[in-house]
Amino acid sequence: MAEKVALVESFLNCHVCSETFRDPVSLSCNHNFCSSCLKTFWEQAKNKNCPICKRKSSKDLVVNFNLKELADSFAGRQKSGLSESEKGEKKLGVVCKHQEEPKLFCEDEQRAVCPVCEFSLHQSHKVVPVEQAVSGLKDQLKSDLKSLQDKRDKYKQVKKTYNEVVQHSKKQLLSTERQIRAEFNKLQQFLKEEEESRLAALREEEEQKGKTLGREMKMIEEQISSLSDSISAVEEELQKHNVPFLSSYKATQTRARVQSSVSDPQLVSGALIDVAKYLGNLSFRVWEKMKEKVHFSPVILDPNTANPFLYLSDDLTSVRRGDTIQQLPDNPERHTKYATVLGSEGFSSGKHSWEVEVGDHPDWEVGLAKESSDRKGKCPPSPEYGIWCLWHGDGIYTNGAGQTVTVKSLQRIRVQLDYDRGELSFYHPEDMTHICTHRDTFTEKLFPYFSIGKAGDAKTADISVMFREGGEV
């Protein structure tokens, strides 16, 4: 009797899952299989050959109801369908009956596999225990989480700097407006329209740059929100158990990595109001109407480039070094390592000259710097770093290239640039005695350069750009 039962059981067992048939189908070669087992086998094998004889099947899969009734009867299954445990296994994605939960994971196909009915299909693949796979994948996701958190911190830092820029821009607006009004109050009533037009231009720029900053800030907020959502999703994913984790981690990881690959936030240049455009040579702009009241300065200092230790005059023609640091935004144009400030307008051709009043100040550097010179890191005043200057310190004058210059004590210096010939010269303005000349090939825009040390007990604390008839020579 036992032999008969074994024979019947062998006849009613699927050759794929080794279990009693469920919804059996018959191929043209007369071999029978569970419908789901055969479909899974064909998907993995990428063909429609019989799993036993390898003959290609040409028949549509139709349930063999006579065989199904015999198999269901033999297995004692009711017509009500799957048991609760079978339904649970189906939800877990298990396609066979050899185990309640997969124990192996195929790294090549990135999915769990049954060691009985599927293992032969993965012999050339790298198969590891599920626990090991989950551990490794969670480590990867933790690394992705760290990248997201670091990225969010960078965005938060940029947001902080933008907040500083916004606040400083508002202060610039108030300060610049006050100075413009003070200038125009010196003029006659018929210049009132000129005054108002410049105020309108200032406000328009502040509005436009405010809009630009608003767009940048909105983008930063969106990125922070998006990164925070991804971080929450990753943290939630990491709490899941093995199989649920395996079924959904990939999408979460993909999203995390996409967002981690987003380029780091960068502060845009030119976010601050171009104060020099409104205050620089303001009176000269209306010279044709009020020539007798105009005083022209060939160089206007740019407060957006000034080191926080430097204090500029209201008309932006002189600078002194203070003892306390100002709370200024770290915008891309600003010098932060050295007490340096640049002129607001650069030169890329022609001849130009100006004079600088240094008095008895003990420590200064005057000259030109190329536009791309480093404003944040180490950048000594020498041609090697794109700075051509005359330097005074400890009672000694040098040309900024390590060579001492012999000259009588200087109270004022004339700086003369011939860009096209590649010459920057320094003279004693009283008798035009030549001090020194830098010769180089200039390839980019050059800006007037001023670096100021501590004045100590000197009478002259401010380094000033002096008016000289004819800014260009």
C-alpha positions in Angstrom: 0.0 0.0 0.0 2.8 2.4 0.9 4.5 1.7 -2.5 1.2 2.5 -4.3 0.9 5.8 -2.3 4.5 6.7 -3.2 3.9 5.9 -6.9 0.8 8.1 -6.9 2.7 10.9 -5.0 5.6 10.7 -7.6 3.1 11.0 -10.4 1.4 14.0 -8.8 4.6 15.9 -7.8 5.9 18.9 -9.8 9.5 18.4 -11.0 10.3 22.1 -10.3 9.0 22.6 -6.7 8.8 18.9 -5.7 5.4 19.5 -4.2 1.9 18.2 -5.2 0.7 20.0 -8.3 -1.1 23.3 -8.0 -3.1 24.3 -11.1 -1.1 21.8 -13.2 -0.5 22.4 -16.9 0.6 19.9 -19.5 3.2 20.5 -22.2 3.2 19.0 -25.7 5.9 16.6 -24.5 3.3 15.4 -21.9 5.3 16.6 -18.9 3.3 18.3 -16.2 4.2 21.2 -13.9 2.6 23.7 -11.5 1.5 26.6 -13.6 3.4 29.2 -11.5 6.5 27.0 -11.2 6.7 26.7 -15.0 6.2 30.4 -15.6 8.9 31.2 -13.1 11.3 28.7 -14.6 10.8 30.1 -18.1 11.3 33.7 -16.9 14.6 32.7 -15.3 15.8 30.5 -18.1 14.7 33.0 -20.7 13.2 30.3 -22.9 10.1 28.1 -23.1 11.8 24.7 -23.0 10.5 21.8 -20.9 12.5 21.7 -17.6 12.8 17.9 -17.9 13.4 17.0 -21.6 14.3 20.5 -22.8 11.9 20.3 -25.7 10.5 23.7 -26.8 6.9 24.0 -25.9 4.4 25.3 -28.5 1.2 24.9 -26.5 -0.6 27.7 -24.6 -0.6 27.0 -20.8 -4.0 25.6 -20.0 -4.8 24.1 -16.6 -5.3 20.3 -16.8 -8.5 20.1 -14.6 -8.5 16.3 -14.4 -5.0 16.3 -13.0 -5.8 19.3 -10.8 -8.8 17.5 -9.3 -6.7 14.4 -8.7 -3.8 16.4 -7.1 -6.1 18.5 -4.9 -7.9 15.4 -3.8 -4.6 13.6 -3.0 -3.3 16.6 -1.1 -6.6 17.1 0.8 -6.9 20.7 -0.4 -10.2 22.3 -0.2 -11.8 24.4 -2.9 -11.5 27.4 -0.6 -8.1 28.1 -2.1 -4.8 28.8 -0.4 -4.2 28.5 3.4 -3.4 31.4 5.5 0.3 30.4 5.6 0.4 30.0 1.8 -1.2 33.4 1.4 1.5 34.9 3.7 4.2 33.3 1.7 2.8 34.7 -1.5 2.8 38.2 0.0 6.5 37.6 0.9 7.3 36.8 -2.7 8.2 33.1 -2.1 7.4 31.1 -5.2 8.0 27.6 -3.7 7.2 25.5 -0.6 10.6 24.6 0.6 10.9 27.2 3.2 8.9 29.9 5.0 11.4 32.6 4.2 14.3 32.8 1.7 17.7 32.1 3.2 19.9 32.9 0.2 20.5 36.1 -1.8 21.8 36.3 -5.4 24.0 39.4 -5.6 24.1 39.2 -9.4 20.3 39.4 -9.7 19.8 41.3 -6.5 17.0 39.0 -5.1 16.4 36.2 -2.7 16.4 32.6 -4.1 15.2 29.2 -3.0 18.1 26.8 -2.4 16.1 23.8 -3.6 14.1 24.7 -6.8 16.1 27.8 -7.9 19.7 27.2 -6.7 20.7 25.4 -9.9 19.8 28.5 -11.9 22.3 30.5 -9.9 25.3 28.2 -9.9 27.4 30.8 -11.9 26.2 33.6 -9.7 27.5 34.9 -6.4 25.0 33.6 -3.8 25.3 34.6 -0.1 23.2 34.1 3.0 20.3 36.7 3.3 21.7 37.9 6.6 25.1 38.7 5.0 23.4 40.4 2.1 21.2 42.5 4.3 24.1 43.5 6.5 26.2 44.6 3.5 23.3 46.5 1.8 22.4 48.2 5.1 26.1 49.3 5.4 25.8 50.8 1.9 22.6 52.5 2.7 24.2 53.9 5.9 27.0 55.3 3.8 24.4 56.9 1.5 22.6 58.3 4.6 25.9 59.9 5.8 26.4 61.5 2.3 22.9 62.9 2.4 23.4 64.3 5.9 26.7 65.9 4.8 25.1 67.3 1.8 22.3 68.8 3.9 24.9 70.4 6.2 26.6 72.0 3.3 23.2 73.4 2.1 22.5 74.7 5.5 25.8 76.5 5.7 25.2 78.1 2.3 21.7 79.1 3.5 23.3 80.7 6.6 25.7 82.7 4.4 22.8 83.8 2.2 20.9 85.0 5.2 24.0 87.1 6.1 24.1 88.4 2.5 20.4 89.4 2.7 20.9 91.2 6.0 24.1 93.0 4.8 22.5 93.9 1.5 19.7 95.7 3.4 22.3 97.6 5.5 24.1 98.5 2.2 20.8 99.8 0.8 20.3 102.1 3.8 23.9 103.2 4.0 24.2 103.8 0.3 20.9 105.7 0.1 22.0 107.9 3.0 25.3 108.8 1.2 23.6 109.4 -2.1 21.2 111.8 -0.4 24.1 113.6 1.3 25.8 114.0 -2.1 22.8 115.3 -3.8 21.9 117.7 -1.0 25.1 119.6 -2.0 23.8 120.2 -5.4 21.3 122.7 -6.6 17.6 122.0 -6.9 17.8 121.5 -10.7 19.9 118.4 -10.0 17.1 116.8 -8.0 15.9 114.7 -10.9 19.5 113.3 -11.3 19.5 112.3 -7.7 16.2 110.5 -7.8 17.1 108.6 -11.0 20.2 107.1 -9.2 18.1 106.2 -6.1 15.6 104.5 -8.4 18.5 102.5 -10.1 19.8 101.6 -6.6 16.5 100.3 -5.5 15.9 98.4 -8.7 19.2 96.6 -8.3 18.4 95.8 -4.7 15.0 94.5 -5.9 16.5 92.5 -8.7 19.3 91.0 -6.5 16.7 90.4 -3.8 14.7 88.4 -6.3 17.9 86.5 -7.3 18.7 85.8 -3.7 15.1 84.7 -3.2 15.2 82.2 -6.0 18.5 80.9 -4.7 17.2 80.7 -1.2 14.0 78.9 -2.4 16.2 76.4 -4.3 18.3 75.8 -1.2 15.1 75.3 0.9 13.8 72.8 -1.6 17.0 70.9 -1.7 17.2 70.8 2.1 13.5 69.6 2.2 14.2 67.0 -0.5 17.3 65.8 1.3 15.5 65.7 4.6 12.7 63.6 3.0 15.3 61.2 1.6 17.1 60.9 4.9 13.8 60.1 6.6 13.1 57.5 3.9 16.5 55.9 4.3 16.2 55.9 8.1 12.7 54.2 7.8 14.1 51.7 5.3 16.9 50.7 7.7 14.3 49.8 10.3 12.7 47.2 8.1 13.2 43.4 8.5 15.1 41.4 5.9 12.6 40.5 3.2 10.6 43.7 3.3 13.8 45.6 3.3 15.0 43.6 0.2 11.8 44.2 -1.6 12.0 48.0 -1.3 15.6 49.1 -0.5 16.6 49.5 -4.1 14.3 52.4 -4.9 15.2 54.1 -1.7 18.9 53.6 -2.4 18.6 54.9 -6.0 16.8 58.0 -4.8 19.4 58.6 -2.1 22.3 58.2 -4.5 20.8 60.4 -7.1 20.4 63.2 -4.6 23.8 62.6 -3.1 25.3 63.1 -6.6 23.7 66.6 -6.9 26.5 69.1 -7.1 27.4 71.0 -3.9 25.7 74.4 -3.3 27.7 77.4 -4.4 27.3 81.0 -3.5 26.7 83.1 -6.6 29.0 86.0 -7.3 27.6 89.5 -7.5 24.9 88.9 -4.9 25.6 92.2 -3.1 24.6 95.6 -4.3 27.3 97.1 -6.5 27.8 100.1 -4.2 30.8 101.4 -6.1 28.6 101.9 -9.2 26.4 104.4 -7.3 28.9 106.1 -5.0 32.0 106.0 -7.2 32.7 109.2 -9.0 29.1 110.2 -8.3 29.8 113.9 -8.6 31.9 113.4 -11.8 28.9 111.7 -13.4 27.1 115.0 -13.3 30.2 117.1 -14.1 28.8 118.6 -17.2 26.1 120.2 -15.1 28.1 121.1 -12.0 31.7 121.1 -13.1 33.0 123.5 -10.4 31.7 121.1 -7.6 33.1 117.9 -9.0 36.1 116.0 -7.6 37.1 112.9 -9.6 39.0 109.9 -8.1 40.6 107.5 -10.6 40.1 104.6 -8.3 37.1 103.7 -6.2 37.5 101.0 -3.6 35.1 98.1 -3.7 33.6 97.3 -0.2 32.4 93.9 -1.4 36.1 92.9 -1.7 37.3 94.4 1.6 38.6 92.2 4.4 36.4 92.5 7.6 39.2 94.3 9.4 39.2 97.1 6.9 37.1 100.2 7.2 36.4 102.3 4.0 35.5 106.0 3.9 32.0 107.0 2.8 33.2 108.1 -0.6 35.2 104.8 -1.0 38.5 106.6 -1.7 40.4 105.7 1.6 40.8 102.7 3.8 42.1 102.0 7.3 42.7 98.9 9.4 40.6 98.7 12.5 41.2 96.7 15.7 37.8 94.8 15.6 36.4 92.6 12.9 33.2 93.6 11.2 30.3 91.2 10.7 30.3 90.9 6.9 29.1 88.1 4.7 31.7 85.7 3.3 30.7 86.4 -0.3 33.0 85.1 -3.1 34.5 88.5 -3.9 35.7 89.2 -0.3 39.3 88.8 0.9 39.3 86.9 4.1 42.9 85.8 4.8 44.7 89.2 4.3 43.7 92.8 5.1 43.2 93.6 1.4 40.8 95.6 -0.7 40.5 96.0 -4.5 39.4 98.8 -6.7 35.9 98.6 -8.1 37.0 98.8 -11.7 39.6 96.7 -13.5 41.8 97.4 -16.5 42.3 95.1 -19.5 43.9 97.6 -21.9 45.4 101.1 -22.2 47.3 103.4 -19.9 46.1 104.4 -16.4 47.6 106.2 -13.4 46.6 107.3 -9.9 48.3 108.5 -6.7 48.1 107.0 -3.3 48.7 108.9 0.0 50.5 106.7 2.5 51.9 109.3 4.9 54.0 107.8 7.6 51.9 104.5 7.7 54.4 101.8 8.6 52.9 98.8 6.8 51.3 98.8 3.3 51.2 97.2 -0.2 50.1 99.1 -3.2 49.8 97.9 -6.8 47.6 95.7 -9.0 46.1 92.2 -8.7 44.7 90.0 -11.4 41.0 89.2 -11.2 41.6 85.5 -10.5 44.0 85.9 -7.6 43.1 83.9 -4.6 40.9 85.9 -2.1 40.4 83.1 0.5 43.7 81.2 0.8 47.4 81.9 1.0 48.3 84.4 -1.6 51.5 86.4 -0.9 51.9 89.7 -2.7 54.2 88.6 -5.5 53.9 88.2 -9.4 54.0 84.5 -8.8 50.5 84.8 -7.3 49.2 87.4 -9.7 50.0 90.5 -7.6 52.4 93.2 -8.7 53.1 95.8 -6.0 55.4 98.1 -4.0 55.7 97.0 -0.4 56.7 98.9 2.7 57.3 97.3 6.1 59.9 97.5 8.9 61.2 100.7 7.3 62.2 98.7 4.1 60.8 99.1 0.6 60.6 96.1 -1.7 59.2 95.4 -5.2 57.0 92.5 -3.9 59.3 90.0 -5.7 61.9 89.8 -2.9 64.1 92.7 -4.2 64.8 95.7 -2.0 64.2 99.2 -3.5 66.4 102.1 -2.5 64.2 105.2 -2.2 63.8 108.2 0.1 60.9 108.1 2.5 57.6 108.1 0.6 54.5 110.1 1.6 52.8 109.7 -1.7 53.2 107.2 -4.6 52.2 107.5 -8.2 51.1 104.2 -9.8 51.3 104.0 -13.6 50.1 101.1 -15.7 50.7 100.5 -19.4 48.7 97.3 -19.8 49.5 96.7 -23.5 53.3 96.9 -22.9 53.0 94.8 -19.7 54.5 97.5 -17.4 53.5 98.6 -13.9 55.7 101.5 -12.6 55.9 103.4 -9.4 57.2 107.0 -9.1 57.8 109.6 -6.5 55.1 112.2 -7.6 57.0 115.3 -6.5 59.8 115.0 -9.0 58.7 111.8 -10.9 61.7 109.9 -9.6 61.5 106.3 -10.7 61.1 103.8 -7.9 60.7 100.4 -9.7 58.9 98.7 -12.6 57.3 95.3 -13.0 57.4 93.9 -16.5 55.1 91.0 -17.3 52.6 89.7 -19.8 49.1 90.6 -18.6 46.4 88.2 -19.8 43.4 89.2 -17.6 41.7 92.1 -16.0 43.8 93.9 -13.3 42.4 95.6 -10.3 44.0 98.3 -8.1 45.3 96.5 -5.0 45.7 97.7 -1.4 46.8 95.8 1.6 47.0 97.5 5.0 48.8 96.6 8.2 48.4 98.1 11.6 49.1 101.8 11.8 50.5 101.6 15.4 51.7 105.1 16.5 51.8 106.6 13.0 49.9 109.8 12.4 48.5 108.4 9.1 46.0 105.7 9.7 44.2 105.9 6.3 45.7 105.0 3.0 43.9 107.2 0.4 43.6 107.4 -3.3 44.3 110.9 -4.4 42.7 113.0 -7.1 45.0 113.6 -10.1 43.9 115.5 -13.2 43.6 113.0 -15.9 43.0 109.5 -14.5 44.3 108.0 -17.8 47.7 108.8 -19.2 
